[in-house]
Amino acid sequence: MQPQLLKDVVDEVIEQIKGEKREDIQRIWKEVVPSIAQEHSKLKEIHLVKSAKGGISPKAKLFNRVKRNKKRIELIVTVDSSPWLSNLNFNKEEWKNKIEEALGNEFLVEIRFRIGNIL
């Protein structure tokens, strides 16, 4: 196995997350999240989590403590109210694990909820 340039690895990961993987994640989200929760939320964005430069926050350290060979993605989910945001947070770990499993444990998933318009 020959060493790869970091730029080439990042480009490859970005390409995997675009298109087909992005559609897979959206499909899996709809399968994992109950319909009542989907009525009050919407998966808006899927991002590649980049390594932080300089100081790393405690949350980032926790997220980066896992195996380095997995690709990290962040799902941004808009929720229509504070009570629903709180409710969805209770299920976040379960959904995260199911999405990772459905993707073949190739990705590490972080889910972030934000209050906003779900239309």
BELMO-V146750 format. One line per field, one symbol per residue. ss: DSSP state (2 for helix, 1 for strand, 0 for the rest). psi: psi as a letter, one per 40 degrees, with the letter a starting at -180 (. if undefined). A space follows every 50 residues. Layout:
ss = ???
psi = ???
//
This chain:
ss = 00000222222222222002222222222222002222001111111100 00000002222222000000111111111002222222222222222222 2200001111111110000
psi = hiiiiddddddddddddibdddddddddddddhidddddeihhdihihhi hiibihiddddddeeiheeihhihhhhhieidddddddddeddddddddd ddeffdihhhhhiihahe.
//
